[in-house]
Structure formats: structure tokens, C-alpha cells
Amino acid sequence: MDYLAIIIITLVSGVVGTGLGGVIGAVLKRDSNKVVSLLLSFAAGIMLTVVCFDLMSEPIEKMNAGELPKYTPFIVVAAVAVGYGVVYLLNYWIDKRTNREVEHIDATHPTTADDLDELIHADHYKKHEQTNSRLFVAGLVMMCAIALHNMPEGMVIGASYATADNLVKTLFTSSGFIMAIVIGLHNIPEGMAVSVPLISGGMGRIKAVLLTALSGFPTVIGAVIGYAVGGINDIMLVLSLGFASGAMLYVVFGELLPEAILMWKSKLPALSLFVGVIVGFLLVLF
């Protein structure tokens, strides 16, 4: 019964929360570069805040409380660097595998006006395909990064519930439930950040939503593990959170923000980023 309760709570927080974000992203107009640009910037702002004020700060708070050694910041920095590097390599591999070939048109000597028009059209098509490919890759990398950091978040939920004397009676009043709500809330914009680039990159809406929701499933696995062991190894938690933070930082600075700026060269994406940071900060405080 206890495990069933844990699974249901984390399914809502992880899978349903992320999937709901995917649905919201899917109903937006696919061909609206301005909407996609603003959404990517907004999601990037929220993720940046969650990483800096939640994932990376939690080990420091534990260190200040005397629960972790004084060299904890160095462990965090090393884990962040590894996470950033691994996701960079993952992005590089996915980019090579998903890079579609565009038919080559020899434009060395355009002899007629029709040849020149064909060249211009082909160049425009190639740029469009490259943009779609980059968005598709951004969505895949975002999905992998979210899945990576959802497991330690699930472990936090499970470990919090493990401290309760009677899980069923305190299911909706313990710190585990509060953690589940917070994680579920910030899973919504994460799901939006995954589904929008996937759909804009050419994936079907239903498939994109299902994959987005699937990226939240590691939350359930992590919660079951955390509850089963009755607690979390502090050093391993630091490594997991640091790795996930590095992965998310790469997605924010290497994929989401560059694409948002390229899709709409305006100051409004920067404003959307600012709003995302503020909203993320409020979610972390909540």
C-alpha cells in the first residue's frame, strides 16, 4: 500500500506534470516562430532559476548545516562540469544522427532565371530544414536532461516520505507531498520546453507529448528507490544533483536561448527570459 501511494503521487508529479506541459506546448501554433521563441526563453529562465537556486544550492545548504563536508562545493562544480560535458557529447551525437541531407543543386553557373529562382528556393529550404533539425535536437537533449535529473528529485520525494511514521495518514501533509507539488509545478514548463522544439522540428504532436510525459517517469523510479532504502546517501545525492544541473545548464545556454534568439531577433525573448527567472524563483520559494 505504501509503495502504491508513492507511485501514484510521483506519477502525478513527474509523468502527469511533464505531460501536461507537453500538451500545453502541443496546442500552440507550430509555425509561430515568435510564440516558440518566447516559450523557449520563458522555459530557459525557469530552468536556470531552478538549477541555481534549488538543485545546486541544496548541497550547499546541507554543508552549512553540518551534514556535508566543507569541500562539497568542489564536488558540485566537478559534477556540474561532467554533466555539461556529457550532454554536450550527447547533443553532438544526436546532431550527427538527425542531420538530414538536403538535395544539392549546382549553383556554380546559373544560366537562366529559372535556375537562379531554384537556387534561392533551395537555399531557403535548406535553412528551414537546418532550423527544424536544431529544434528537434534541442527537444531530444532537453528530454534526456530532464529524465536525468528527475530521478534524484524522485529520490528526494521518496526519502522524505520514508521519515514518516505512517505514510498513509501523512500522505498529503508530510514534506514529501510538498516536494511532490513543487516538482510537479516546475515539471510543467519543463514539458513545454521539450514538446515545443520536438513538434517544431517535425515530430507529431501525440508522439511528442507521449515522449515528453515519458521523460518524467524516472521520478517514479527514484521515489521508489529513495523510499526503499529509507534515506539518501548525501554524497551520491550531491553528484546526482550536480550532474543534472550541468546537463540543464548546457540545454539552457547551448540550445534554448540560442534558438530563441535566432527565431526572433527582438528584445522580447530577453523579457520572456526575465519573466521565466522571476516565476522560477517564486516556484522555488513555494
C-alpha positions in Angstrom: 0.0 0.0 0.0 2.8 2.4 0.9 4.6 1.7 -2.4 1.3 2.2 -4.4 0.8 5.6 -2.7 4.4 6.6 -3.6 4.0 5.5 -7.2 0.6 7.4 -7.6 2.0 10.6 -6.0 5.1 10.6 -8.2 3.2 9.6 -11.3 1.1 12.8 -10.9 4.2 14.9 -10.0 6.5 13.5 -12.7 4.7 12.0 -15.6 1.4 13.9 -15.5 3.2 17.2 -14.6 5.6 16.9 -17.5 3.0 15.5 -19.8 0.7 18.4 -19.1 3.4 20.8 -20.1 3.8 18.8 -23.3 0.1 19.2 -24.0 0.2 22.9 -23.5 3.2 23.2 -25.8 1.5 21.0 -28.4 -1.6 23.2 -28.7 0.4 26.2 -29.7 0.7 27.1 -33.3 3.6 25.1 -34.8 4.5 27.7 -37.4 4.6 30.6 -35.0 8.3 31.4 -34.5 7.5 34.3 -32.2 5.4 32.1 -29.9 8.1 29.4 -29.8 10.8 31.9 -29.2 9.0 33.4 -26.2 8.2 30.0 -24.8 11.7 28.7 -25.1 13.1 31.8 -23.4 10.5 31.5 -20.7 11.3 27.9 -20.0 15.0 28.6 -20.1 14.5 31.3 -17.4 12.6 28.9 -15.2 15.2 26.1 -15.6 18.1 28.5 -14.9 16.5 29.6 -11.7 15.6 26.0 -10.6 19.2 24.9 -11.3 20.9 27.8 -9.5 18.5 28.3 -6.5 17.4 24.7 -6.0 19.5 21.9 -7.4 22.9 23.5 -6.9 22.1 25.3 -3.7 20.7 22.2 -1.8 24.1 20.6 -1.2 25.5 24.0 0.0 22.6 24.3 2.5 23.4 20.8 3.7 27.0 21.7 4.1 26.2 24.9 6.1 24.0 22.7 8.3 27.0 20.4 9.0 25.5 17.4 7.1 28.2 17.5 4.3 31.9 18.2 4.3 33.4 21.6 3.6 34.7 20.5 0.2 31.2 20.0 -1.0 31.3 23.0 -3.4 34.2 21.4 -5.3 32.2 18.2 -5.7 29.2 20.2 -7.0 31.4 22.1 -9.5 33.1 18.8 -10.7 29.7 17.1 -11.1 28.3 20.1 -13.0 31.2 20.1 -15.4 30.8 16.4 -16.0 27.1 16.8 -16.6 27.7 19.7 -19.0 30.3 17.7 -20.9 28.3 14.5 -21.2 25.2 16.3 -22.5 27.4 18.3 -24.9 28.7 15.0 -26.3 25.2 13.6 -26.4 24.0 16.6 -28.3 26.9 16.2 -30.8 26.0 12.6 -31.4 22.3 13.3 -31.8 23.0 16.2 -34.1 25.1 14.0 -36.4 22.4 11.2 -36.5 19.5 13.6 -37.1 21.2 15.9 -39.6 19.1 15.4 -42.8 20.6 15.7 -46.2 19.2 18.4 -48.4 19.3 17.8 -52.1 22.3 19.6 -53.7 21.7 22.0 -56.5 24.7 23.1 -58.5 24.7 26.9 -58.5 28.1 27.5 -59.8 26.8 28.7 -63.2 23.1 29.5 -63.1 22.4 30.1 -66.8 18.7 31.1 -66.6 16.3 33.0 -64.4 14.6 29.7 -63.5 18.0 28.3 -62.4 18.5 31.3 -60.1 15.0 31.0 -58.6 15.6 27.4 -58.0 18.8 28.2 -56.2 17.2 30.8 -54.0 14.3 28.4 -53.1 16.7 25.6 -52.3 18.8 27.9 -50.0 15.7 29.0 -48.2 14.5 25.3 -47.8 17.9 24.3 -46.5 18.0 27.0 -43.8 14.4 26.0 -42.8 15.5 22.3 -42.6 18.5 23.2 -40.5 16.4 25.2 -38.1 14.0 22.4 -37.7 16.8 19.9 -37.1 18.4 22.1 -34.4 15.0 22.4 -32.7 14.4 18.7 -32.9 17.9 18.0 -31.3 17.2 20.6 -28.6 14.0 18.8 -27.7 15.7 15.4 -27.5 18.6 16.8 -25.4 16.1 18.5 -23.2 14.1 15.3 -22.7 17.3 13.4 -21.8 18.4 16.1 -19.4 15.0 16.2 -17.7 14.9 12.5 -17.4 18.4 12.5 -15.8 17.5 15.0 -13.1 14.0 13.6 -12.4 15.4 10.5 -10.7 17.3 12.3 -7.9 14.2 14.5 -7.5 12.1 11.4 -7.1 14.6 10.1 -4.6 14.1 13.3 -2.5 10.3 12.7 -2.5 10.7 9.0 -1.6 13.3 9.7 1.2 11.0 12.5 2.6 8.1 10.0 2.8 10.4 7.4 4.4 10.8 9.6 7.5 7.0 9.5 8.2 5.7 7.1 10.9 2.5 6.4 9.0 2.8 7.2 5.3 -0.9 6.7 4.5 -2.0 9.1 7.3 0.6 11.8 6.4 0.5 11.3 2.6 -0.9 14.8 2.0 0.7 16.6 5.0 4.3 15.5 5.1 7.3 17.2 3.5 7.3 14.5 0.8 3.9 15.8 -0.5 5.2 19.4 -0.5 8.2 18.3 -2.6 6.0 16.4 -5.0 3.9 19.6 -5.5 6.9 21.8 -6.1 8.5 19.3 -8.5 5.2 18.8 -10.3 4.8 22.6 -10.8 8.2 23.1 -12.4 7.7 19.9 -14.5 5.0 21.7 -16.4 7.3 24.3 -18.1 9.9 21.6 -18.5 7.4 19.6 -20.5 6.6 22.7 -22.6 10.3 23.1 -23.3 10.5 19.5 -24.6 7.4 19.3 -26.7 7.6 22.7 -28.5 11.0 22.1 -30.1 10.1 18.4 -30.9 6.9 19.5 -32.6 8.6 22.5 -34.3 11.3 20.1 -35.5 8.8 17.9 -37.3 7.6 15.3 -34.8 3.9 14.5 -34.5 2.0 16.2 -31.6 0.8 12.9 -30.0 4.2 11.3 -30.2 5.9 14.4 -28.8 3.5 14.6 -25.8 4.0 10.9 -25.1 7.8 11.2 -25.2 7.6 14.3 -23.0 5.5 12.5 -20.4 7.9 9.6 -20.5 10.8 11.9 -19.5 9.0 12.3 -16.2 8.9 8.6 -15.4 12.3 8.4 -13.7 10.7 10.4 -10.9 8.7 7.3 -10.0 11.8 5.1 -10.1 13.8 7.5 -8.0 11.0 7.8 -5.4 10.7 4.0 -5.0 14.4 3.7 -4.6 14.5 6.6 -2.1 11.7 5.1 0.0 13.0 1.6 -0.1 16.4 2.5 1.3 14.9 4.8 3.9 17.1 7.7 3.0 19.6 9.0 0.5 23.4 8.9 0.5 24.4 12.5 0.8 27.5 12.3 -1.5 25.6 10.4 -4.2 22.8 13.0 -4.0 25.3 15.8 -4.4 26.8 14.1 -7.5 23.3 13.4 -9.0 22.1 17.0 -8.5 25.4 18.4 -9.8 25.3 16.2 -12.9 21.7 17.1 -13.6 22.5 20.8 -13.1 25.3 20.7 -15.7 23.0 18.9 -18.1 20.3 21.6 -17.7 22.8 24.4 -18.0 24.0 23.1 -21.3 20.4 22.9 -22.6 19.6 26.4 -21.5 22.8 28.1 -22.8 23.7 25.8 -25.6 20.3 25.1 -27.1 17.2 27.0 -25.9 18.5 30.6 -25.7 20.4 30.5 -29.0 17.4 29.1 -30.8 15.0 31.6 -29.2 17.2 34.5 -30.3 17.7 33.1 -33.8 13.9 32.6 -34.3 13.0 36.1 -33.2 15.7 38.8 -33.2 13.9 41.1 -30.7 14.3 42.2 -27.1 11.1 40.4 -26.2 12.8 36.9 -25.8 15.1 38.6 -23.2 12.0 39.9 -21.4 10.4 36.4 -21.6 13.7 35.0 -20.1 13.4 37.6 -17.3 9.8 36.6 -16.5 10.8 33.0 -16.5 13.5 33.7 -13.9 11.0 35.5 -11.7 8.4 32.7 -12.0 11.1 30.1 -11.3 12.3 32.0 -8.3 8.7 32.1 -6.9 8.2 28.3 -7.5 11.5 27.6 -5.7 10.4 29.7 -2.7 7.0 28.0 -2.7 
